[in-house]
Amino acid sequence: MKIRMIIILFFLFFVVTAKGQDYVQSQFDYANNIFGSQHYFDAITEYKRLLFFDLTKAFIYEANFKIGECYKAGGKFDDAIEYFSISELNARNDDEFFESKTQIIRTNILRRTTDRALQLCDELEKDERFSSRTDDINYWRGWSYIFADEWKRAANSFAKINFNHELKKLAAQTDKEKVSVTFAKVISYILPGAGAIYTGNYLSALLSLSWNMLAGYWTVNSFVQDRVFDGFVVGELVWLRFYRGAIYNAEQFAINKNIEVANKSLKFLQNEYKGIKP
Amino acid sequence: MANSLNKTSLLFNNFALIFIFMSASLFAQPDFFSAKYRLEFGNYLYAEKDYLRAFHEFRNVLKTIDNDTIRFRLANSLFKISRMSEAADNFKTLFFGSALSEEARLMFYQSAYFLNDHKWFRELTEQENYQTTKYKNEVERLKSITYFYDKISLPDTNILFKPFHDSVHTRLAKFYKQKKYPQYKSPTAAAVLSSVIPGAGKIYTGEIGDAVAAFLSTAALAYLAVSNFNAEHKFRGWLFTGLTAVFYGGNIYGSAAAAQIYNARIRFNFENEVKLYFEERNYFLPRIDF
């Protein structure tokens, strides 16, 4: 009699618990289905509904993680980080913790808060639980450097994973193609137009040099003819304007060239790179 | 005895089976999308200030349950996400036969106010069907505020300040004066001044640094033109003459433009100041929520 009663109670408990989990699970599946069809606004609603009705908090990690992914996909990076952080707090094991943390890093990369991304990479690296996942950490560190426009450091990070890593080669190549802004300016101080030649703008270089020579001639000529005030005014208003213009131009050409080089690599990463992206 | 035990056991078994069946039915998959659960979830979202999602839930709830508070919350959700036109329409549904009628009317006027069509808003306040008795003064206040943003002439201060408490009249009087007698600069006067003395128009618009630079550059270029002609460098003479003309003309145009920019700045600052003042005080309106 007692045994029968225990069996019945056990069965009852099992039915109640199983049924309780059943409907929460189907809500989770439903939300996942919407997420899969890329309707992120609706997916967030359904994950929030799941969180609201999931009294056992069985899906607290998954739902928050998925909400973070939805916000990230929608470009709402602040919200994404908020939800990834909640999922991180509710992680049940090291893998889940690592997943949440890397998502926070990836979102920081996309948000262009690369300093924070690098800081989080350092934190993960120091954590002994993840000593076997240094490749993953270096991978995202490399991406952080790419978005911080520090291609040489990015190449070094990818090289730690594999010296022949595809991204290492790309980052190193990009760094090689970039020009030095300081050098472009300095050589323009010495010879107006030289910075423009260095950055490949030959016509502009020729014009800069010509204007400087003409203005220089006028200035010197004024002094030679004892028209000192003329010399000062022409030197100040005309020659100096072209001289400074050449330096400014060289700087702008170098900056634009570097943006062009970086954009070319970023376009490759966006459209042709097959690996995991932030 | 054995018979009695058997009977008890049978009864217990039957009872247990019924209990299991009932429990299983009770804990059968609940419909999260039923009106009851949607309302619970909608209220949660509303409290979390996720108004867009709350609006969607309330809209679905209203398909099966008609409730004034839900209607109000739905309209308020739209108001919070700045969908003012829809909010106003939804508040309107509570105008008649609702305990929330007065509050809905006030919120309707608030929504209409934020549509930024001030002339239409003032006309709306005259509509008899829409008027509120409880919040009449609040609506009048909103109406008064609209005058500060429009280009029309301001009504008399007695009418304009009447809905406001005495304590804010000094500040309102300051706005009134700024609006009625703005310290504008004349673009024509600025241009004429600069044509007489290069840079004078800039001084008139308060740009002293620009004025000095304009005067010196025009004077220096004119001197260079004369000096080069005297030294018989005709090309350079004409070049500097041309540059002088460009600087002279540019300064006249620049002075007129500076006066226009100055006036635009005055208007912009005034509107910003007014907006900030009323926004910080929630337009002197009570915060209504249910």
Interface residues (C-beta under 8 A of the other chain):
Chain A: M1 R4 M5 I8 F11 L12 V15 V16 K19 G20 D22 Y23 S26 Q27 I44 T45 K48 R49 F52 F53 W218 Q225 R227 F229 D230 V233 V234 L237
Chain B: S9 F12 N13 A16 F19 I20 S23 A24 F27 A28 Q29 P30 F32 Y37 E40 F41 Y44 L45 D50 R53 H56 S217 A220 L221 Y223 L224 S227 N228 A231 R236
